[in-house]
Amino acid sequence: MMFLIGLFSLFLAISASFLANYSLGVLFGLAAIRNFVFCYLDGRVRKGKKVYKWLPYSLAVVFAAATITATALLWHTGMALWLEVLICVTLLGLIAGNVLPGTNLIRISYIANRSFNIINHIYFNNVIAVIIAVSAITSNIVYYIRQFVAWNKGRKAVNNE
């Protein structure tokens, strides 16, 4: 899954760059590289190969620093600074989610990130990226609805006994 997200982040980086949205292009490029790196590390762990515990955390710090630096240096003049900062913060949530257990931080950061990206995509007339972001948000919302339904069914089963 992480490989596919990395691949699609790479495609979004290319499409954003073609529209002169260099800030988001670089951020998507960093996200693609990050996803490929963490996919590789996860693959090594699944195969039983040694991955030093400090390595993912160190890489997360490097990616966080690169994300903050790219946001600060490539802030698009016509774009609201608050939007660029919120995109950066949600990306930091995604980076933290790569090293923390569970998927909730990644999912919630992803929904927030894509929500802010929609505003950015509209500004740059990137219709395809808006459709992709809406699809990604919908997918995650469906996941949480399914989780809630399963939890609610389990709760009702316990109450009926």
C-alpha positions as protocol buffer text, in pm:
chain_id: "A"
residue {
  index: 1
  type: MET
  ca { x: 0 y: 0 z: 0 }
}
residue {
  index: 2
  type: MET
  ca { x: 280 y: 238 z: 91 }
}
residue {
  index: 3
  type: PHE
  ca { x: 447 y: 169 z: -244 }
}
residue {
  index: 4
  type: LEU
  ca { x: 127 y: 264 z: -431 }
}
residue {
  index: 5
  type: ILE
  ca { x: 83 y: 581 z: -226 }
}
residue {
  index: 6
  type: GLY
  ca { x: 445 y: 666 z: -305 }
}
residue {
  index: 7
  type: LEU
  ca { x: 387 y: 606 z: -674 }
}
residue {
  index: 8
  type: PHE
  ca { x: 77 y: 824 z: -683 }
}
residue {
  index: 9
  type: SER
  ca { x: 253 y: 1092 z: -477 }
}
residue {
  index: 10
  type: LEU
  ca { x: 522 y: 1093 z: -745 }
}
residue {
  index: 11
  type: PHE
  ca { x: 259 y: 1141 z: -1017 }
}
residue {
  index: 12
  type: LEU
  ca { x: 101 y: 1425 z: -815 }
}
residue {
  index: 13
  type: ALA
  ca { x: 445 y: 1585 z: -777 }
}
residue {
  index: 14
  type: ILE
  ca { x: 490 y: 1580 z: -1153 }
}
residue {
  index: 15
  type: SER
  ca { x: 141 y: 1719 z: -1222 }
}
residue {
  index: 16
  type: ALA
  ca { x: 184 y: 1996 z: -962 }
}
residue {
  index: 17
  type: SER
  ca { x: 520 y: 2093 z: -1111 }
}
residue {
  index: 18
  type: PHE
  ca { x: 371 y: 2117 z: -1462 }
}
residue {
  index: 19
  type: LEU
  ca { x: 126 y: 2373 z: -1320 }
}
residue {
  index: 20
  type: ALA
  ca { x: 409 y: 2576 z: -1161 }
}
residue {
  index: 21
  type: ASN
  ca { x: 299 y: 2462 z: -814 }
}
residue {
  index: 22
  type: TYR
  ca { x: 658 y: 2397 z: -713 }
}
residue {
  index: 23
  type: SER
  ca { x: 593 y: 2404 z: -341 }
}
residue {
  index: 24
  type: LEU
  ca { x: 341 y: 2121 z: -353 }
}
residue {
  index: 25
  type: GLY
  ca { x: 543 y: 1948 z: -624 }
}
residue {
  index: 26
  type: VAL
  ca { x: 847 y: 1927 z: -396 }
}
residue {
  index: 27
  type: LEU
  ca { x: 633 y: 1825 z: -96 }
}
residue {
  index: 28
  type: PHE
  ca { x: 468 y: 1546 z: -298 }
}
residue {
  index: 29
  type: GLY
  ca { x: 813 y: 1444 z: -424 }
}
residue {
  index: 30
  type: LEU
  ca { x: 941 y: 1421 z: -66 }
}
residue {
  index: 31
  type: ALA
  ca { x: 629 y: 1223 z: 28 }
}
residue {
  index: 32
  type: ALA
  ca { x: 694 y: 981 z: -258 }
}
residue {
  index: 33
  type: ILE
  ca { x: 1055 y: 927 z: -155 }
}
residue {
  index: 34
  type: ARG
  ca { x: 949 y: 888 z: 210 }
}
residue {
  index: 35
  type: ASN
  ca { x: 687 y: 629 z: 121 }
}
residue {
  index: 36
  type: PHE
  ca { x: 933 y: 432 z: -94 }
}
residue {
  index: 37
  type: VAL
  ca { x: 1194 y: 437 z: 186 }
}
residue {
  index: 38
  type: PHE
  ca { x: 951 y: 328 z: 457 }
}
residue {
  index: 39
  type: CYS
  ca { x: 802 y: 66 z: 223 }
}
residue {
  index: 40
  type: TYR
  ca { x: 1152 y: -75 z: 179 }
}
residue {
  index: 41
  type: LEU
  ca { x: 1216 y: -76 z: 555 }
}
residue {
  index: 42
  type: ASP
  ca { x: 880 y: -243 z: 625 }
}
residue {
  index: 43
  type: GLY
  ca { x: 961 y: -505 z: 360 }
}
residue {
  index: 44
  type: ARG
  ca { x: 1292 y: -582 z: 528 }
}
residue {
  index: 45
  type: VAL
  ca { x: 1119 y: -623 z: 865 }
}
residue {
  index: 46
  type: ARG
  ca { x: 855 y: -853 z: 712 }
}
residue {
  index: 47
  type: LYS
  ca { x: 1131 y: -1069 z: 561 }
}
residue {
  index: 48
  type: GLY
  ca { x: 1292 y: -1099 z: 905 }
}
residue {
  index: 49
  type: LYS
  ca { x: 1593 y: -886 z: 816 }
}
residue {
  index: 50
  type: LYS
  ca { x: 1746 y: -653 z: 1071 }
}
residue {
  index: 51
  type: VAL
  ca { x: 1649 y: -287 z: 1067 }
}
residue {
  index: 52
  type: TYR
  ca { x: 1806 y: -87 z: 1346 }
}
residue {
  index: 53
  type: LYS
  ca { x: 1543 y: 75 z: 1565 }
}
residue {
  index: 54
  type: TRP
  ca { x: 1703 y: 420 z: 1533 }
}
residue {
  index: 55
  type: LEU
  ca { x: 1694 y: 416 z: 1151 }
}
residue {
  index: 56
  type: PRO
  ca { x: 1322 y: 486 z: 1090 }
}
residue {
  index: 57
  type: TYR
  ca { x: 1324 y: 757 z: 1357 }
}
residue {
  index: 58
  type: SER
  ca { x: 1632 y: 920 z: 1208 }
}
residue {
  index: 59
  type: LEU
  ca { x: 1479 y: 909 z: 862 }
}
residue {
  index: 60
  type: ALA
  ca { x: 1157 y: 1060 z: 999 }
}
residue {
  index: 61
  type: VAL
  ca { x: 1358 y: 1351 z: 1142 }
}
residue {
  index: 62
  type: VAL
  ca { x: 1535 y: 1400 z: 807 }
}
residue {
  index: 63
  type: PHE
  ca { x: 1204 y: 1397 z: 616 }
}
residue {
  index: 64
  type: ALA
  ca { x: 1045 y: 1633 z: 870 }
}
residue {
  index: 65
  type: ALA
  ca { x: 1335 y: 1877 z: 837 }
}
residue {
  index: 66
  type: ALA
  ca { x: 1319 y: 1857 z: 456 }
}
residue {
  index: 67
  type: THR
  ca { x: 942 y: 1915 z: 462 }
}
residue {
  index: 68
  type: ILE
  ca { x: 971 y: 2218 z: 689 }
}
residue {
  index: 69
  type: THR
  ca { x: 1260 y: 2357 z: 484 }
}
residue {
  index: 70
  type: ALA
  ca { x: 1077 y: 2307 z: 153 }
}
residue {
  index: 71
  type: THR
  ca { x: 766 y: 2477 z: 292 }
}
residue {
  index: 72
  type: ALA
  ca { x: 969 y: 2773 z: 419 }
}
residue {
  index: 73
  type: LEU
  ca { x: 1174 y: 2816 z: 101 }
}
residue {
  index: 74
  type: LEU
  ca { x: 910 y: 2742 z: -162 }
}
residue {
  index: 75
  type: TRP
  ca { x: 608 y: 2917 z: -16 }
}
residue {
  index: 76
  type: HIS
  ca { x: 406 y: 3022 z: -317 }
}
residue {
  index: 77
  type: THR
  ca { x: 363 y: 3400 z: -304 }
}
residue {
  index: 78
  type: GLY
  ca { x: 3 y: 3396 z: -427 }
}
residue {
  index: 79
  type: MET
  ca { x: -93 y: 3122 z: -182 }
}
residue {
  index: 80
  type: ALA
  ca { x: -208 y: 3194 z: 172 }
}
residue {
  index: 81
  type: LEU
  ca { x: 75 y: 3126 z: 416 }
}
residue {
  index: 82
  type: TRP
  ca { x: -167 y: 2964 z: 663 }
}
residue {
  index: 83
  type: LEU
  ca { x: -258 y: 2705 z: 400 }
}
residue {
  index: 84
  type: GLU
  ca { x: 105 y: 2620 z: 327 }
}
residue {
  index: 85
  type: VAL
  ca { x: 173 y: 2587 z: 702 }
}
residue {
  index: 86
  type: LEU
  ca { x: -130 y: 2360 z: 753 }
}
residue {
  index: 87
  type: ILE
  ca { x: -21 y: 2140 z: 462 }
}
residue {
  index: 88
  type: CYS
  ca { x: 325 y: 2119 z: 622 }
}
residue {
  index: 89
  type: VAL
  ca { x: 181 y: 2033 z: 966 }
}
residue {
  index: 90
  type: THR
  ca { x: -38 y: 1756 z: 823 }
}
residue {
  index: 91
  type: LEU
  ca { x: 263 y: 1619 z: 637 }
}
residue {
  index: 92
  type: LEU
  ca { x: 452 y: 1612 z: 968 }
}
residue {
  index: 93
  type: GLY
  ca { x: 162 y: 1405 z: 1105 }
}
residue {
  index: 94
  type: LEU
  ca { x: 206 y: 1164 z: 814 }
}
residue {
  index: 95
  type: ILE
  ca { x: 579 y: 1142 z: 882 }
}
residue {
  index: 96
  type: ALA
  ca { x: 517 y: 1069 z: 1252 }
}
residue {
  index: 97
  type: GLY
  ca { x: 259 y: 811 z: 1148 }
}
residue {
  index: 98
  type: ASN
  ca { x: 530 y: 625 z: 956 }
}
residue {
  index: 99
  type: VAL
  ca { x: 715 y: 546 z: 1278 }
}
residue {
  index: 100
  type: LEU
  ca { x: 435 y: 528 z: 1536 }
}
residue {
  index: 101
  type: PRO
  ca { x: 222 y: 216 z: 1579 }
}
residue {
  index: 102
  type: GLY
  ca { x: -131 y: 203 z: 1437 }
}
residue {
  index: 103
  type: THR
  ca { x: -285 y: 378 z: 1140 }
}
residue {
  index: 104
  type: ASN
  ca { x: -510 y: 644 z: 1296 }
}
residue {
  index: 105
  type: LEU
  ca { x: -251 y: 924 z: 1293 }
}
residue {
  index: 106
  type: ILE
  ca { x: -169 y: 853 z: 929 }
}
residue {
  index: 107
  type: ARG
  ca { x: -536 y: 833 z: 828 }
}
residue {
  index: 108
  type: ILE
  ca { x: -641 y: 1150 z: 1011 }
}
residue {
  index: 109
  type: SER
  ca { x: -335 y: 1342 z: 888 }
}
residue {
  index: 110
  type: TYR
  ca { x: -403 y: 1214 z: 537 }
}
residue {
  index: 111
  type: ILE
  ca { x: -765 y: 1335 z: 545 }
}
residue {
  index: 112
  type: ALA
  ca { x: -658 y: 1676 z: 676 }
}
residue {
  index: 113
  type: ASN
  ca { x: -372 y: 1700 z: 428 }
}
residue {
  index: 114
  type: ARG
  ca { x: -591 y: 1616 z: 130 }
}
residue {
  index: 115
  type: SER
  ca { x: -854 y: 1864 z: 250 }
}
residue {
  index: 116
  type: PHE
  ca { x: -599 y: 2147 z: 252 }
}
residue {
  index: 117
  type: ASN
  ca { x: -452 y: 2022 z: -77 }
}
residue {
  index: 118
  type: ILE
  ca { x: -794 y: 2059 z: -241 }
}
residue {
  index: 119
  type: ILE
  ca { x: -779 y: 2434 z: -175 }
}
residue {
  index: 120
  type: ASN
  ca { x: -428 y: 2443 z: -321 }
}
residue {
  index: 121
  type: HIS
  ca { x: -531 y: 2235 z: -624 }
}
residue {
  index: 122
  type: ILE
  ca { x: -828 y: 2463 z: -693 }
}
residue {
  index: 123
  type: TYR
  ca { x: -596 y: 2766 z: -682 }
}
residue {
  index: 124
  type: PHE
  ca { x: -373 y: 2602 z: -946 }
}
residue {
  index: 125
  type: ASN
  ca { x: -666 y: 2461 z: -1152 }
}
residue {
  index: 126
  type: ASN
  ca { x: -550 y: 2102 z: -1097 }
}
residue {
  index: 127
  type: VAL
  ca { x: -887 y: 1931 z: -1146 }
}
residue {
  index: 128
  type: ILE
  ca { x: -749 y: 1576 z: -1157 }
}
residue {
  index: 129
  type: ALA
  ca { x: -569 y: 1628 z: -824 }
}
residue {
  index: 130
  type: VAL
  ca { x: -894 y: 1755 z: -669 }
}
residue {
  index: 131
  type: ILE
  ca { x: -1070 y: 1437 z: -783 }
}
residue {
  index: 132
  type: ILE
  ca { x: -788 y: 1223 z: -644 }
}
residue {
  index: 133
  type: ALA
  ca { x: -794 y: 1410 z: -310 }
}
residue {
  index: 134
  type: VAL
  ca { x: -1173 y: 1376 z: -279 }
}
residue {
  index: 135
  type: SER
  ca { x: -1142 y: 1004 z: -357 }
}
residue {
  index: 136
  type: ALA
  ca { x: -871 y: 960 z: -93 }
}
residue {
  index: 137
  type: ILE
  ca { x: -1077 y: 1145 z: 169 }
}
residue {
  index: 138
  type: THR
  ca { x: -1387 y: 941 z: 81 }
}
residue {
  index: 139
  type: SER
  ca { x: -1192 y: 617 z: 108 }
}
residue {
  index: 140
  type: ASN
  ca { x: -1071 y: 703 z: 457 }
}
residue {
  index: 141
  type: ILE
  ca { x: -1416 y: 819 z: 569 }
}
residue {
  index: 142
  type: VAL
  ca { x: -1564 y: 489 z: 445 }
}
residue {
  index: 143
  type: TYR
  ca { x: -1298 y: 307 z: 649 }
}
residue {
  index: 144
  type: TYR
  ca { x: -1402 y: 493 z: 966 }
}
residue {
  index: 145
  type: ILE
  ca { x: -1772 y: 437 z: 895 }
}
residue {
  index: 146
  type: ARG
  ca { x: -1705 y: 64 z: 859 }
}
residue {
  index: 147
  type: GLN
  ca { x: -1504 y: 66 z: 1183 }
}
residue {
  index: 148
  type: PHE
  ca { x: -1787 y: 246 z: 1363 }
}
residue {
  index: 149
  type: VAL
  ca { x: -2049 y: 3 z: 1229 }
}
residue {
  index: 150
  type: ALA
  ca { x: -1838 y: -296 z: 1338 }
}
residue {
  index: 151
  type: TRP
  ca { x: -1781 y: -141 z: 1680 }
}
residue {
  index: 152
  type: ASN
  ca { x: -2151 y: -57 z: 1716 }
}
residue {
  index: 153
  type: LYS
  ca { x: -2254 y: -415 z: 1619 }
}
residue {
  index: 154
  type: GLY
  ca { x: -2013 y: -553 z: 1878 }
}
residue {
  index: 155
  type: ARG
  ca { x: -2149 y: -316 z: 2139 }
}
residue {
  index: 156
  type: LYS
  ca { x: -2508 y: -418 z: 2064 }
}
residue {
  index: 157
  type: ALA
  ca { x: -2415 y: -788 z: 2081 }
}
residue {
  index: 158
  type: VAL
  ca { x: -2263 y: -735 z: 2427 }
}
residue {
  index: 159
  type: ASN
  ca { x: -2569 y: -536 z: 2546 }
}
residue {
  index: 160
  type: ASN
  ca { x: -2815 y: -800 z: 2420 }
}
residue {
  index: 161
  type: GLU
  ca { x: -2650 y: -1084 z: 2614 }
}
